[in-house]
Amino acid sequence: MDVALWNMLGVSLGLGLLVGLQREWSKSEGAGIRTYPMITVSGTVCALLADRYGGLVLFAGIVVTGALMVMMKVMMNIRLDEEERPHTGPTTGIAAVLMFLVGAMLAVDLMAPAIAVGGGVALLLQWKQPLHGFVKRIGKSDIQAIFRLVLIAMVVLPVLPDRTYGPYDVLNPSHIWLMVVFIVGISVTGYMVSRFFGAKAGSLLGGVLGGLISSTATTISYARRSRSCPETAPLAAMVIMIASTIVFLRVAFEIAVVAPRILPDVVPQFAVMCAYMTVISAGAYLLARDSRADVPEAEDPSELSAAVMFGALYALVLVAVAAAKESFGDQGLYVVAAISGLTDMDAITLSTTRLIEAGRLPVETGWRMMLVGALSNMLFKGGAVALLGHGRLFRRVALLLGLSIAGGIALLVFWPT
């Protein structure tokens, strides 16, 4: 008995049932909980037969499946009056052909991708209303953000040379722009999530998304709002604190993507710092839980000028770190980290990670530079609140970020080398 074969057919049947269940539940015309399992299993069977009798069997199966779906739609249109005909597009037919191919993938030992595609089909079908609602909520600025990201990632990046230039041999245009794509991608994703949830996102999610998009921009936005609406101070302080805490998760994610090898050497330190600031954020939440102020809407983070500025800052930090390392040793590096981290944590994080990965910088020095940059960024946020915000907000933020900075300094001093 071939256990693998029966397992394959079982998975094929299960994926078909999953999609069929969704179609039946949503009252889709034509194919339902019986049809989709048969389509998916047919794909598996055709692929198995194609292995013995040639690829023409699989091709014929695809053609027959597509033809049957077309015939089904034609017969429904003939049978029903024009007023009774369902307003359906090609989704059902495409889903049927795709599930046939999912079944075929199982037969050629692509189990994991087949399960992922089958599950993805079911989710896309189930999320019809939320996705259509999301598209309806997208405005001009939102679609521009998406296509700016496409421009940055798919038009500019492929044409840049993948070689090093400049002083200290650390400037690689392709690598620099790849970091731009990475950061803009994270920010645009956070921005689109905030647009998806809308004003009902709530202050907690507002702080999380603020940390994903830009904790500095979030701080400035809330500080300005507090000037005219002092009653928002408790909520604003909480959101600023949460956004500042999320920065450490963002930093860990960036390191995991760019240089996963060094992640075990930096995660414990950042995890301690993040946990400590989470406790402070919880205290800020308890103080602000009765506030009913609205969350300011996130601003588009995909402006090309901002992307170019980040790329230039990232390149500048690369050169500055290499120069400081050669001329002044580790002490010079911490000065560079403090200056770079004032307005942006991503540049110092990614440049330092790249240098560690290339063997130009010890991990021990690298994580300390990132933490110094983060503490410098908190000082900048406190200064921004003092200049732009109401005094009530500044007093709260000074206490919250002051405790955070004190904890960071303690971590720098007492963490064993």
C-alpha positions in Angstrom: 0.0 0.0 0.0 1.5 3.3 -1.1 0.9 5.6 1.9 2.3 8.7 0.2 -0.1 8.3 -2.7 -3.1 8.1 -0.5 -1.9 11.0 1.6 -1.5 13.0 -1.6 -5.1 12.2 -2.7 -6.3 13.0 0.8 -4.7 16.4 0.8 -6.1 17.0 -2.7 -9.6 16.1 -1.5 -9.3 18.3 1.6 -8.2 21.4 -0.3 -11.0 20.9 -2.8 -13.5 20.5 0.1 -12.1 23.7 1.7 -12.7 25.8 -1.4 -16.0 24.0 -2.2 -17.2 24.7 1.3 -16.6 28.4 0.8 -18.3 28.5 -2.6 -21.3 26.6 -1.2 -21.5 28.8 1.9 -21.4 32.0 -0.2 -24.2 30.6 -2.4 -22.0 30.7 -5.5 -23.8 29.5 -8.6 -22.5 26.4 -10.4 -19.6 24.7 -8.6 -19.9 23.9 -4.9 -18.8 21.5 -2.1 -19.0 18.4 -4.4 -17.6 19.9 -7.6 -14.4 21.5 -6.3 -13.1 18.3 -4.6 -13.6 16.5 -7.8 -11.8 19.2 -9.8 -8.8 19.1 -7.4 -8.6 15.3 -7.3 -8.9 15.3 -11.1 -5.8 17.5 -11.3 -3.9 15.1 -9.1 -5.0 12.1 -11.1 -4.2 13.8 -14.4 -0.7 14.7 -13.2 -0.1 11.1 -12.0 -1.2 9.8 -15.4 0.9 12.4 -17.2 3.9 11.0 -15.5 3.3 7.7 -17.2 1.5 8.6 -20.5 2.9 12.1 -21.2 2.1 15.7 -20.5 -0.8 15.7 -23.1 -3.0 14.1 -20.4 -2.5 17.0 -18.0 -3.0 19.6 -20.8 -6.3 17.9 -21.8 -7.4 17.9 -18.2 -6.9 21.7 -18.0 -8.7 22.3 -21.3 -11.6 20.1 -20.3 -11.9 21.8 -16.9 -11.9 25.2 -18.4 -14.4 24.2 -21.1 -16.8 22.7 -18.5 -16.8 25.9 -16.5 -17.6 27.9 -19.7 -20.4 25.5 -20.6 -21.8 25.8 -17.1 -21.9 29.6 -17.3 -23.5 29.5 -20.8 -26.1 26.9 -19.7 -27.0 29.0 -16.7 -27.5 32.1 -18.9 -29.7 30.1 -21.3 -31.8 28.6 -18.5 -32.5 31.7 -16.5 -34.2 34.9 -17.5 -32.1 38.0 -17.8 -33.4 39.4 -14.5 -32.6 36.1 -12.7 -29.1 35.6 -14.0 -26.4 35.9 -11.3 -24.0 38.8 -11.8 -20.9 36.6 -11.7 -17.5 37.3 -13.2 -14.8 34.9 -14.2 -13.8 34.2 -10.5 -15.5 30.8 -10.3 -14.0 29.5 -13.5 -10.5 30.7 -12.7 -10.8 29.2 -9.2 -11.8 25.9 -10.7 -8.8 25.8 -13.1 -6.4 26.9 -10.4 -7.7 24.2 -8.0 -7.2 21.6 -10.8 -3.5 22.9 -11.0 -3.2 22.7 -7.2 -4.2 19.0 -7.5 -1.5 18.6 -10.2 1.1 20.3 -7.9 0.5 17.6 -5.3 1.4 14.9 -7.7 4.7 16.4 -8.6 5.9 16.6 -4.9 5.0 20.3 -4.4 3.0 19.7 -1.3 3.8 22.9 0.7 3.2 25.3 -2.2 0.0 23.4 -3.2 -1.4 23.8 0.3 -0.4 27.4 0.4 -2.0 28.1 -3.0 -5.2 26.2 -2.1 -5.5 27.9 1.2 -4.9 31.3 -0.5 -7.6 30.6 -3.0 -10.1 29.9 -0.2 -9.1 33.1 1.7 -9.4 35.3 -1.4 -12.8 33.9 -2.2 -13.9 34.3 1.5 -12.6 37.9 1.7 -14.5 39.2 -1.3 -16.5 41.8 0.7 -13.6 43.1 2.9 -11.3 43.3 -0.1 -13.9 45.1 -2.2 -14.7 47.4 0.7 -10.9 48.1 1.1 -10.7 49.1 -2.6 -13.6 51.4 -2.2 -11.9 53.1 0.7 -8.7 53.6 -1.3 -8.2 57.2 -2.3 -5.8 58.9 -4.7 -3.0 59.2 -2.2 -3.3 55.5 -1.3 -3.1 54.2 -4.9 -0.1 56.6 -5.4 1.6 55.0 -2.4 1.2 51.5 -3.9 2.6 52.5 -7.3 5.4 54.5 -5.8 6.5 51.3 -4.1 6.2 49.5 -7.4 8.4 52.2 -9.1 11.0 52.0 -6.3 11.1 48.2 -6.2 10.5 47.0 -9.8 11.7 49.9 -12.0 14.6 51.6 -10.2 16.1 48.6 -8.3 16.8 46.3 -11.2 18.8 48.9 -13.2 21.2 49.8 -10.4 24.8 48.3 -10.5 25.6 45.6 -7.9 29.2 46.6 -7.1 30.9 48.8 -4.5 32.1 52.3 -5.1 33.5 55.3 -3.1 35.6 55.7 0.0 36.2 52.6 2.2 34.6 50.5 -0.6 31.2 50.3 1.2 28.8 52.0 -1.2 26.9 49.5 -3.3 24.0 51.2 -5.2 21.9 48.0 -5.5 22.3 47.2 -1.8 21.6 50.8 -0.8 18.4 50.9 -2.8 17.3 47.5 -1.7 17.3 48.9 1.9 15.2 51.8 0.6 12.7 49.3 -0.9 12.7 47.3 2.4 12.0 50.3 4.6 9.4 51.9 2.2 7.7 48.4 2.0 7.4 48.1 5.7 6.0 51.6 6.0 3.6 51.3 3.1 2.3 48.0 4.6 1.7 49.6 7.9 0.0 52.6 6.2 -2.3 50.4 4.1 -3.2 48.4 7.2 -4.1 51.6 9.0 -6.3 52.6 6.0 -7.9 49.2 6.0 -9.0 49.4 9.7 -9.8 53.1 9.3 -10.7 55.3 12.2 -12.0 52.4 14.2 -8.5 51.0 14.6 -8.2 52.4 18.1 -5.4 54.0 20.0 -3.5 50.7 20.8 -3.4 49.7 17.1 -2.7 53.4 16.3 0.5 53.2 18.4 1.5 49.8 16.8 1.0 51.1 13.3 2.8 54.4 14.2 5.8 52.3 15.2 5.7 50.4 11.9 5.2 53.5 9.7 7.4 56.0 11.6 7.5 56.5 15.3 9.1 59.9 14.8 6.4 61.1 12.5 3.8 59.7 14.8 5.3 61.7 17.7 5.3 64.9 15.7 1.7 64.4 14.6 0.4 63.8 18.1 2.5 66.6 19.5 1.0 69.1 17.0 -2.5 67.9 17.8 -2.0 68.3 21.6 -1.2 72.0 21.1 -4.8 72.7 20.0 -6.4 69.8 22.0 -4.7 69.5 25.4 -7.2 66.9 26.5 -5.6 64.4 24.0 -2.4 64.5 26.1 -2.9 61.1 27.9 -3.8 59.3 24.7 -1.0 61.0 22.7 1.6 60.0 25.4 0.4 56.4 25.3 0.5 56.2 21.5 4.0 57.8 21.4 5.2 55.3 24.0 3.8 52.3 22.2 5.2 53.5 18.9 8.6 53.9 20.5 8.4 50.4 21.9 7.4 48.9 18.5 10.6 50.3 17.1 12.6 47.5 18.8 10.4 44.9 17.2 10.9 46.6 13.8 14.7 46.7 14.4 14.7 43.0 15.2 12.6 42.3 12.0 15.0 44.3 9.9 18.0 42.4 11.3 16.3 39.0 10.8 15.7 39.8 7.1 19.1 41.4 6.3 21.4 39.3 8.4 19.6 36.5 10.2 23.0 35.0 11.3 23.6 37.7 13.9 20.0 37.7 15.2 20.7 35.4 18.2 23.5 37.9 19.3 21.2 40.9 19.5 17.7 39.6 20.2 18.2 39.1 24.0 19.2 42.8 24.5 16.4 44.2 22.4 13.9 41.8 23.9 14.8 43.0 27.4 14.5 46.6 26.2 11.2 46.0 24.5 9.8 44.2 27.5 10.9 47.0 29.8 9.2 49.6 27.6 6.1 47.4 27.2 5.7 47.7 31.0 6.0 51.5 30.8 3.5 51.5 27.9 1.1 49.5 30.0 1.3 52.2 32.7 0.7 54.8 30.0 -2.4 52.9 28.9 -3.8 52.7 32.4 -3.4 56.5 32.7 -5.1 57.1 29.3 -7.8 54.4 29.2 -10.6 56.9 29.9 -9.5 59.2 27.0 -11.9 59.3 24.0 -9.8 61.5 21.7 -9.5 60.5 18.0 -6.4 59.0 16.5 -4.8 61.2 13.8 -4.9 59.6 10.3 -1.6 58.2 9.1 0.3 60.1 6.4 1.5 58.5 3.1 5.1 57.3 3.8 6.0 56.5 0.2 7.1 59.9 -1.1 9.9 59.5 -3.5 11.8 62.5 -2.0 11.7 60.7 1.4 12.9 57.5 -0.2 15.8 59.2 -1.8 16.6 61.0 1.5 16.6 57.7 3.3 18.9 56.2 0.7 21.3 59.1 1.0 21.2 59.0 4.8 21.9 55.2 4.7 24.9 55.7 2.4 26.2 58.5 4.5 26.0 56.4 7.7 27.8 53.6 5.9 30.7 55.9 5.0 30.6 57.7 8.4 30.8 54.4 10.4 33.6 53.1 8.2 35.6 56.4 8.6 34.9 56.6 12.4 36.0 53.0 12.9 39.3 53.7 11.1 40.0 57.1 12.6 38.6 57.1 16.1 37.9 53.5 17.1 34.7 52.4 18.9 34.1 55.8 20.6 33.7 57.5 17.3 31.2 54.9 16.2 28.9 55.7 19.1 28.9 59.4 18.1 27.9 58.5 14.6 25.1 56.3 15.9 23.8 59.0 18.2 23.7 61.6 15.4 22.2 59.2 12.9 19.6 57.9 15.3 18.2 61.4 16.1 15.6 61.4 13.4 15.7 57.8 11.9 16.5 54.4 13.4 16.4 52.5 10.1 19.5 53.9 8.6 21.8 53.2 11.6 20.2 49.7 12.1 20.6 48.6 8.5 24.0 50.2 7.9 25.4 48.6 11.1 23.8 45.3 10.3 25.4 45.3 6.8 28.8 46.1 8.2 28.5 43.3 10.9 27.5 40.9 8.1 30.5 41.9 6.0 32.9 41.4 9.0 33.8 45.1 9.2 32.2 45.5 12.7 32.0 43.3 15.8 28.5 42.3 16.9 29.1 43.6 20.4 29.9 47.1 19.1 27.0 46.9 16.5 24.1 46.2 18.9 25.4 48.9 21.3 25.4 51.4 18.3 21.9 50.5 17.5 20.8 51.0 21.1 22.6 54.3 21.3 20.8 55.3 18.1 17.4 54.3 19.6 18.1 56.3 22.8 19.1 59.3 20.7 15.9 59.0 18.8 13.9 59.1 22.1 15.7 62.3 23.0 14.8 63.8 19.7 11.1 62.8 20.2 11.1 64.4 23.6 12.6 67.6 22.1 9.9 67.6 19.3 7.1 67.3 21.9 8.7 70.1 23.9 8.7 72.4 20.8 5.5 71.4 19.1 3.2 70.0 21.8 1.3 71.1 24.8 3.0 71.2 28.2 0.7 68.5 29.6 1.9 66.2 26.9 5.5 67.0 27.4 5.4 66.3 31.1 3.9 62.8 30.4 6.3 62.0 27.5 9.3 63.3 29.5 8.5 60.9 32.3 7.8 57.9 30.0 10.7 58.4 27.6 13.0 59.4 30.5 12.4 56.0 32.2 13.0 54.3 28.9 16.3 56.1 28.3 17.4 55.3 31.9 16.7 51.6 31.2 18.6 51.7 28.0 21.6 53.3 29.6 21.5 50.6 32.3 21.5 48.0 29.6 24.5 49.5 27.9 26.4 49.6 31.2 25.5 46.3 32.8 25.0 43.9 29.9 27.9 41.5 29.9 30.4 41.7 27.1 
